[in-house]
């Protein structure tokens, strides 16, 4: 597939999708002509939500746009998936020093695997910098959790969390 310099892939487990992920997608749509939001499936990881449920939540939560595609991939390096879909960029978020160290190493490894694909890092606003899927899952359960979690996730995720 021919490389498009203005096409990016934003990948994650999105288990569950958070408002931080939504911020990344919004920025990606502003920066690139086309953004593929892809669920990466790691066979070593246990997920709270199945693939189809996460895809449905992405479809219900993300804007309907010709420049946005929702997909998934399994047992592939992200850089190889990006090349397969013709993306010239990988979009990644950095919330902390730990994220930076991890993502820096991944960026260098990806460049060794395929030097034609660049990694673009975005740093979310402070209101989203501590937000993670793990944190959201950890907040669910105690009395009054709904009031707090509802502010951190899109409505389709909140509904799924209430059913859990």
N, C-alpha and C positions, 0 to 999 in steps of 0.2 A: 504494500500500500504506500502511496506517495505521502511524504511527510508534509503536514500543514504547520507552518510556523506559529499559527495563532490558535492551535488546538491544544487543549490540556486535559489531563486526567487527574481527578481528585478521588483518591481511593481511601477506603477505611472499612472497618467492620460495621460501623454505624449500629452498634448493639448496646443501647439504642441511639438513634439520631438525637442530637442536642441542638440548642440554639447556637452553639459555637460552630457546629457543622453548617448550619444554615448561613451564618455569617460568611464562612469560607466559600460557600456556593455563590452567594450574592457577589462577593468580590471577584470570584472566578469568572462569573458571567460579565462583569464590567471589564475585566482585563483581556479576555479571550473571545475569539469569534465563536468558538464551540467548546463546551465543557462536557466531558463524560464523567459522571459521578458513578464510581464502580465499587461494588462490594467485593472486597478481596476475601476469599475463603481460605483460611489456614486450617488444614486437617488436624493439626495438633491442638487447636483451641476449642474450648467448649463455649457455645453461644447461648445466650438467654432466649433469643428469638431465632426461628428458622429463616432460611434464605428467602423464601417466598413472602413471609411476613415482613421482613426488612425491606424487600423490594416494594411491597405494597405501601409501607409507611413512607418510603422515599417518594413514590409516585403521588401520594396524598399530601405530602408536605412541601415538595419543591414546586417552583413556579412552572406553569405550562409554557414552554418556550421551544422554538425550533432550534435554538442554539444549545439546548440541554438534552443530554441523553443519559438514561439510567441503565446500568448494566452490572454484570458480575463476572468474576474470573476466579479460577481455582488452580492451585498447584503451578503457578507461573510467577516469575519475578515481575514486579510492577513495571520495571523498565521495558521488559519484553512485551507486556500487555500494551503499554503505551505505544510502542513501535507498531504492534499489530493493528491498532486502531488509527494509526497515522497521526498521533499526537507528538508535538515537538516539545511539550512541557509536562512536567509532573508538578502538581500544586500540593504543597504541604503546609501545615500550620505549626507554629512554634509558640507554646504557652509559657515555657520555663527553660531554665538552663539545662535541665535534664533532657527536655525535648530537643533543644539545640544540639547537644552532644550526640544524641542518637541520630537525629536527622542529618547532621553534618557527615557522620560516618556513612549513612545510607546514600547520601548524595555523591560522595566520592566513589563508593562501590558501584552505584548506577552508572557513573561516568566511565568507569572502567569497562562495564558490561556493554554500554552503548553511549559513546561520546556525542552522538547527535541529539540526544534528548537532554534538555536543561531542567533543573529543579528550581522552582520559584517558591520562596518561603514568605509566608504572611504571618504577622503577629496580630492576634485579635485585640480588641480594646480591653482595658482592665476589667470591665464588668463580665467578660467571658473568659479571662485568662486562667481561672482555676477550674473551669467547667470541663468535665470529662464524662464519658459514658459510665465509667466505673463509679464516679462520684454519684451520678444520678441513681444508679442501681442501689448504692449504699444508703441513700436517703429514703428509699421506699420502705414502708412498713410501720414505723413508729407513729403513734397518734399525731395527727395533724400533718402528716407528710405531704398530703395533696396540695396544701396551700403553698408549700415551698417548691415542690417539684414542678408544679404547673407553670412556674415562671421560667423554668430552665429548658423546657422541651416544647416542640410543636404539638398542637392539639392531637393529632393522630397518635403520637407517642404516649401522651398523657392518657388517652383512652385505653391504649394497650396495657399500660402499667396498672391502671385501675382494675383490669380484668385478671391480671396475673395472680 
